[in-house]
Amino acid sequence: MPDSTDDLSVDLAIIGSGPAGYVAAIRAAQLGLSVACIERDALGGTCLNVGCIPSKALLDATEHLAWIREGASKVGIVVGDVAVDWPKMQKHRKRVVSASSKGVAYLFRKNGIEHVGGAGEFVDPGLIKVVGQDSTRRVRASSTVIATGSAPIALPGAPFDGQRVISSTEGLAMEQIPTSMIVVGGGYIGLEMGSVYQRVGSRVTIVEALDTILPGMDGELAAGGFKAFTKQGLDIRTSTLVTAAKVTDKGVAVELSASEEGETVSADVMLVAIGRRPVTDGLNLDRVGVTTDEKGFVEVDQHFQTSAPNIYAVGDVIGGKMLAHKGSEEGVVVAERIAGQDSEMDYFPIPGVVYTHPEIATVGLSEEEASAAGHDVRVGRFPFSANGRARCMNDTTGFVKLVADAHSDRMLGCHILGPRAGDLIAEVVAAAAFRASAEDIALTVHAHPTLAEAIKEAALDVHGEVVHL
């Protein structure tokens, strides 16, 4: 049995060191609280180690590859044979992850945060037992934040085996490029992982049960993305169910059902990206009276207080949009509230980004959501084909769409399909935070030539005043 060491007593214990947990820890320490952060795996959680950061390392690398192969000659750059050094690309991914994880460790040291390695479980509301590889520690805390994140959901009847039936975790670290891949799920993760492997030479089929990719996003955005990704070579099947999957010696045979027609598609691997579940195993939540909903997400009030006094929860483990930056902001708010500040969470200006090419970025309500909420909607659009900087970049696929209330002119949502959309959306996020109007954005002077001018033009188009179209 591991040896026990002396108890650690702190003002705040945080279970989980992902974007929600480590940001909460840093903010609490800045406010003068003594903080311990408990992590059973690597610092940074899923996002940093097997999610946001490593996936973007591969997405950026393969986007360069695609441009060299398909875009360079169009702007007068002649390139010879291009090959993929997959092991070296994987080393790049590992270097990025290592540097980021070390960065979190540095921030913990800088802010005096105690990193406690091991799996945490509640003994009572103010005491957490942490079982590590070599020792067991007991952490006493006046308050605790649960930030244990989420994990991939397996396809019913096809459990993950890490070889043929995989999640995005294994998909990021494959030793060899598969000849063919079936991706189940046409959301953020499925499209990003499918794009990576299509670019390096895999034959990729994406299967989505609903009638559109990117469920929940603005309809025009999803339709534009479908067209762009299909043109790139992704075989996207919407309104299609996986009815069975059988692992064979050579790969996976997947039975698909679309309407009344059935089909069997075989591939080297099947990557399942149909959603994520909360990670609460081993925490002993029942022991301390923390309740969860029917899907296992920890239930909290608007201030992230659980049903147990002085125990809070933030990030993926409480559900909602499973986005790293959403969890980080929740971490800031909960830390400030525990420290005695009157902080509130504003979910309206939380953006979402899909790091495909073209990128997709969104904030606020879709046109469909705005109409369903009772707004008389007025929409402005502007295509990147009419934007000077996009033409210079030879990257003109996509558009900016601005949704506003026809009476108040308040900006209700913005949806971008196009180059660097993930960066462009920041301007509209700032406007959303201040509840700006379409006119406010239209009156803002934008540098020329920039991609951001498309946002101004879309705002002008809300009132029929677009200039360059």
C-alpha positions in Angstrom: 0.0 0.0 0.0 1.3 3.5 -0.7 2.6 5.5 2.3 0.6 8.4 3.6 2.2 11.8 4.0 1.1 14.7 6.1 -2.1 16.5 5.3 -1.9 19.6 3.1 -4.3 22.4 4.2 -5.3 25.1 1.7 -8.0 27.7 1.1 -8.9 26.1 -2.2 -8.4 22.7 -3.7 -9.0 22.2 -7.5 -9.5 18.7 -8.9 -8.3 18.8 -12.5 -5.7 20.9 -14.3 -7.3 21.5 -17.7 -8.1 25.0 -18.9 -10.9 25.4 -16.3 -8.9 24.0 -13.4 -5.5 25.6 -14.0 -6.9 29.0 -14.8 -9.1 28.9 -11.7 -6.0 28.0 -9.6 -4.0 30.9 -11.0 -6.8 33.4 -10.5 -7.4 32.3 -7.0 -3.7 32.5 -6.2 -3.6 36.0 -7.6 -6.4 36.9 -5.2 -4.4 35.7 -2.2 -5.8 32.3 -1.6 -3.6 29.3 -0.9 -4.3 26.8 -3.7 -3.6 23.1 -4.4 -4.4 21.6 -7.8 -4.9 17.9 -8.0 -4.2 16.1 -11.3 -4.1 12.4 -12.0 -2.5 12.7 -15.5 -0.5 15.5 -17.1 -0.8 19.2 -16.3 -3.0 20.9 -18.8 -5.7 18.2 -19.0 -7.3 17.0 -22.2 -7.1 20.3 -24.1 -3.4 20.7 -23.7 -2.3 17.1 -24.0 -4.8 15.3 -26.2 -7.1 17.9 -27.5 -6.9 21.6 -28.6 -3.2 22.0 -28.7 -1.9 18.8 -30.4 -4.8 18.8 -32.9 -3.9 22.4 -33.9 -0.2 21.4 -34.3 -1.3 18.8 -36.8 -3.9 20.9 -38.5 -1.5 23.8 -39.0 1.2 21.5 -40.3 -1.1 19.7 -42.8 -2.6 23.0 -43.9 0.8 24.1 -45.0 1.1 20.8 -46.8 -2.1 21.3 -48.6 -1.2 24.8 -49.6 2.2 23.7 -51.0 0.6 21.0 -53.1 -2.5 22.9 -54.3 -2.0 26.6 -53.7 1.6 27.4 -54.3 1.6 27.1 -58.1 -1.4 29.4 -58.3 0.6 32.3 -57.0 3.8 31.6 -58.9 5.7 29.3 -56.5 7.1 26.2 -58.1 7.7 23.3 -55.7 9.0 19.9 -56.5 7.9 16.6 -55.1 6.4 17.0 -51.6 6.4 14.2 -49.0 5.1 13.7 -45.5 7.5 12.8 -42.8 4.9 11.5 -40.4 7.2 10.6 -37.5 8.7 14.1 -37.6 5.3 15.7 -37.7 4.4 13.6 -34.6 7.6 14.8 -32.9 6.5 18.4 -33.6 3.2 17.6 -32.0 4.9 16.2 -28.9 7.2 19.2 -28.6 4.3 21.6 -28.7 2.5 19.6 -26.0 5.6 19.4 -23.8 6.3 23.1 -24.0 2.7 23.9 -23.1 2.6 21.5 -20.2 5.9 22.9 -18.9 4.3 26.3 -19.2 1.5 25.4 -16.8 4.0 24.0 -14.4 6.0 27.3 -14.5 2.8 29.3 -13.9 2.0 27.1 -10.9 5.5 27.7 -9.4 5.2 31.5 -10.2 1.9 31.8 -8.4 2.8 29.5 -5.5 0.2 26.8 -6.4 0.8 23.3 -5.0 0.6 20.6 -7.7 -0.6 17.4 -6.1 -0.2 14.4 -8.5 -2.7 11.6 -8.3 -6.4 10.8 -8.4 -8.5 12.7 -6.0 -11.6 11.4 -4.2 -13.7 13.0 -1.5 -13.5 11.7 2.0 -15.8 14.4 3.3 -16.7 17.9 1.9 -13.5 19.4 3.2 -11.1 16.5 2.7 -9.8 14.9 -0.5 -7.6 11.8 -0.6 -5.1 11.9 -3.5 -3.7 8.5 -4.5 -0.6 8.8 -6.5 1.8 6.3 -7.9 4.1 6.3 -4.9 2.2 7.9 -2.1 -1.2 9.0 -0.8 -1.8 12.5 0.4 -4.8 14.1 2.1 -5.7 17.7 1.1 -7.9 19.7 3.4 -9.6 22.7 1.8 -12.1 25.3 2.8 -13.5 25.2 -0.7 -13.1 22.8 -3.6 -13.6 23.2 -7.4 -14.3 20.1 -9.5 -12.8 20.6 -12.9 -12.3 17.1 -14.1 -13.3 17.6 -17.7 -14.7 15.1 -20.2 -13.9 12.0 -22.2 -14.9 10.6 -25.6 -18.2 8.7 -25.9 -17.9 5.3 -27.5 -20.3 4.2 -30.3 -22.8 1.7 -28.9 -21.7 -1.8 -29.7 -18.2 -0.7 -30.8 -16.0 0.0 -27.8 -12.7 1.8 -28.2 -9.8 -0.6 -28.6 -7.1 1.9 -29.3 -6.2 0.3 -32.6 -9.1 -0.1 -35.0 -11.8 1.7 -33.2 -10.3 4.9 -31.8 -11.1 8.3 -30.3 -9.5 11.6 -31.1 -6.9 10.8 -28.4 -5.5 7.8 -30.4 -6.1 9.7 -33.6 -3.6 12.4 -32.7 -0.9 9.9 -32.0 -1.1 7.2 -34.7 2.2 5.7 -35.6 1.3 5.3 -39.3 -0.9 7.1 -41.7 -3.9 4.9 -42.4 -4.9 4.3 -46.0 -8.5 4.8 -45.2 -10.5 6.1 -42.2 -14.1 6.3 -41.3 -15.0 9.2 -39.0 -18.2 8.9 -37.1 -19.5 12.4 -36.2 -19.5 15.6 -38.3 -18.9 18.1 -35.6 -15.8 20.1 -34.6 -13.6 17.1 -33.8 -14.7 14.9 -36.6 -14.1 17.5 -39.3 -10.8 18.6 -37.8 -9.4 15.0 -37.5 -10.9 14.1 -40.9 -9.1 17.1 -42.5 -5.7 16.2 -41.0 -5.8 12.7 -42.4 -7.3 13.6 -45.8 -4.4 16.1 -46.2 -1.7 13.5 -45.5 -3.3 11.0 -48.0 -5.9 9.0 -46.2 -9.3 8.3 -47.9 -11.7 9.7 -45.3 -15.4 9.1 -45.0 -17.3 11.2 -42.5 -20.6 9.9 -41.3 -23.2 12.2 -39.5 -26.5 10.9 -38.3 -28.2 14.3 -38.6 -29.1 16.0 -41.9 -26.2 18.5 -41.6 -22.6 18.7 -40.4 -21.9 21.0 -37.5 -25.2 20.5 -35.8 -26.4 23.6 -34.0 -24.5 26.0 -36.1 -26.0 28.5 -38.5 -27.5 26.7 -41.5 -25.6 28.8 -44.1 -22.4 28.2 -42.3 -22.9 24.4 -42.2 -23.9 24.3 -45.9 -20.9 26.4 -47.0 -18.6 24.2 -44.9 -20.1 21.0 -46.5 -19.5 22.3 -50.0 -15.9 23.4 -49.2 -14.9 20.1 -47.4 -16.5 17.9 -50.1 -14.5 19.8 -52.8 -11.3 19.0 -50.8 -12.0 15.3 -51.1 -13.8 14.4 -47.8 -16.6 11.9 -48.4 -19.3 13.3 -46.1 -22.5 11.3 -45.5 -25.3 13.1 -43.7 -28.5 11.6 -42.5 -26.6 8.3 -42.2 -26.5 6.0 -39.2 -23.9 3.5 -38.2 -25.9 0.3 -37.5 -23.0 -2.0 -36.9 -19.2 -2.1 -36.8 -17.1 -5.2 -37.0 -13.3 -5.3 -36.4 -11.5 -7.5 -38.8 -7.9 -8.5 -39.3 -7.5 -5.8 -41.9 -9.5 -3.0 -40.3 -13.2 -2.2 -39.6 -16.3 -3.0 -41.6 -19.0 -0.5 -40.9 -22.6 -0.9 -41.8 -24.3 2.3 -42.7 -28.0 3.1 -43.1 -29.2 6.1 -45.1 -33.0 6.2 -45.5 -34.0 2.7 -46.7 -30.6 1.9 -48.3 -27.8 0.0 -46.5 -24.1 0.0 -47.3 -21.0 -1.5 -45.8 -17.9 0.6 -45.8 -14.5 -0.8 -44.8 -11.5 1.2 -43.6 -8.2 0.7 -41.7 -9.6 2.6 -38.7 -12.8 4.1 -37.4 -12.5 7.3 -35.4 -15.5 8.0 -33.3 -16.3 11.6 -32.5 -20.0 11.6 -31.4 -19.6 13.6 -28.3 -18.0 13.6 -24.8 -19.1 12.5 -21.4 -18.3 14.1 -18.0 -15.4 12.5 -16.0 -16.5 12.0 -12.4 -15.4 8.4 -11.8 -13.7 7.8 -8.5 -14.6 11.2 -7.0 -17.1 9.8 -4.6 -19.6 12.6 -5.3 -22.4 10.7 -3.5 -20.4 10.7 -0.3 -20.4 14.4 -0.1 -23.9 15.1 -1.6 -22.9 16.4 -5.0 -25.7 15.6 -7.5 -25.5 14.9 -11.2 -28.0 15.0 -14.0 -29.2 12.0 -16.1 -26.2 12.3 -18.3 -23.7 12.4 -15.4 -22.9 16.1 -15.6 -22.4 17.9 -12.2 -25.4 20.1 -11.4 -24.5 23.7 -10.4 -26.3 27.0 -10.0 -25.5 30.2 -11.9 -22.5 30.7 -9.6 -21.1 27.2 -10.1 -22.1 26.1 -6.6 -23.0 22.4 -6.5 -25.6 20.9 -4.1 -22.9 20.5 -1.5 -21.7 23.5 0.5 -18.3 24.9 -0.5 -18.0 22.5 -3.5 -18.1 24.1 -6.9 -17.7 22.8 -10.5 -16.7 24.3 -13.8 -15.8 23.3 -17.3 -16.8 20.3 -19.4 -17.9 18.4 -16.2 -20.9 20.7 -15.9 -21.9 20.5 -19.6 -22.9 23.2 -21.9 -20.6 24.1 -24.8 -17.5 22.0 -24.3 -14.9 24.7 -25.2 -11.6 25.3 -23.4 -12.1 29.0 -23.3 -15.6 28.7 -21.9 -14.1 26.5 -19.1 -11.3 29.0 -18.5 -13.7 31.9 -18.1 -15.8 29.8 -15.7 -12.6 29.1 -13.8 -11.9 32.9 -13.4 -15.5 33.6 -12.3 -15.6 30.8 -9.7 -12.2 31.7 -8.3 -13.3 35.4 -7.9 -16.5 34.4 -6.2 -14.7 32.1 -3.8 -12.4 35.0 -3.0 -15.4 37.2 -2.2 -15.9 39.1 -5.4 -19.3 39.5 -7.1 -18.4 38.0 -10.5 -20.8 36.8 -13.1 -20.5 34.6 -16.1 -21.7 35.9 -19.5 -22.2 33.1 -22.0 -23.4 35.3 -24.9 -20.0 36.4 -26.2 -18.4 32.9 -26.1 -17.1 32.1 -29.6 -16.7 28.7 -31.2 -14.1 27.9 -33.8 -13.6 24.9 -36.1 -9.9 24.8 -37.3 -10.5 23.3 -40.7 -9.7 25.2 -43.9 -11.5 27.3 -44.4 -11.9 28.0 -40.8 -15.3 28.4 -39.2 -16.1 30.8 -36.4 -19.3 31.8 -34.7 -20.5 33.8 -31.8 -24.0 34.5 -30.5 -27.2 33.2 -32.1 -27.6 31.6 -35.5 -30.3 33.1 -37.8 -32.5 30.1 -36.9 -32.0 30.5 -33.2 -32.6 34.2 -33.3 -35.9 33.7 -35.2 -37.0 31.0 -32.9 -36.3 33.3 -29.9 -38.8 35.8 -31.4 -36.6 38.3 -33.0 -37.5 40.0 -36.2 -34.2 39.3 -37.9 -32.2 41.4 -40.3 -29.1 39.8 -41.9 -26.0 41.3 -43.5 -23.6 39.2 -45.6 -20.3 39.8 -47.3 -18.3 37.2 -49.4 -14.5 36.9 -49.1 -14.4 36.8 -52.9 -15.1 40.6 -52.8 -12.4 41.2 -50.1 -9.1 42.6 -51.4 -6.8 40.9 -48.8 -8.5 37.5 -49.5 -7.9 38.0 -53.2 -4.2 38.7 -52.5 -4.0 35.5 -50.5 -5.9 33.6 -53.2 -8.1 32.4 -50.4 -11.6 33.6 -51.2 -13.9 30.8 -50.1 -16.5 31.8 -47.6 -18.3 34.8 -46.2 -19.2 36.8 -43.1 -22.8 36.7 -41.9 -24.1 39.2 -39.3 -27.5 38.6 -37.6 -29.1 41.6 -36.0 -32.5 42.5 -34.5 -34.4 44.5 -37.0 -35.9 46.9 -34.4 -33.0 47.5 -31.9 -30.2 46.8 -34.4 -28.5 44.9 -31.6 -26.0 42.4 -33.0 -27.4 38.9 -32.2 -24.8 36.7 -33.8 -21.9 36.5 -36.3 -20.9 33.6 -38.4 -17.7 33.4 -40.5 -16.6 30.8 -43.0 -13.2 31.7 -44.4 -9.5 32.4 -44.0 -8.4 33.0 -40.4 -12.0 33.1 -39.2 -10.9 32.0 -35.7 -8.9 35.2 -35.3 -11.4 37.5 -37.1 -14.2 36.5 -34.7 -12.5 38.2 -31.8 -13.6 41.6 -33.0 -17.2 40.6 -33.0 -16.8 38.9 -29.6 -15.7 42.2 -28.1 -18.7 43.9 -29.8 -21.0 41.1 -28.4 -19.6 41.6 -24.9 -20.7 45.3 -25.0 -24.0 44.4 -26.7 -23.1 46.5 -29.7 -25.3 47.2 -32.6 -24.7 46.4 -36.3 -24.2 50.1 -36.8 -21.5 50.2 -34.1 -19.5 47.7 -36.1 -20.3 49.4 -39.4 -19.0 52.8 -38.1 -15.7 51.2 -37.0 -12.7 52.1 -39.3 -10.9 48.9 -40.5 -7.4 48.9 -41.9 -7.2 48.3 -45.6 -6.5 45.8 -47.0 -7.5 43.3 -44.3 -9.7 40.3 -44.0 -11.6 42.1 -41.1 -13.0 44.6 -43.6 -15.5 41.8 -44.5 -17.0 42.2 -41.0 -17.5 45.9 -41.5 -19.1 45.3 -44.9 -21.4 42.6 -43.5 -22.5 45.1 -40.8 -23.1 47.7 -43.5 -25.1 45.2 -45.4 -27.5 44.8 -42.5 -28.8 48.3 -43.5 -28.3 47.8 -47.2 -25.3 50.1 -47.3 -22.6 47.6 -48.3 -19.9 49.4 -50.4 -17.8 46.8 -52.2 -20.4 44.5 -53.5 
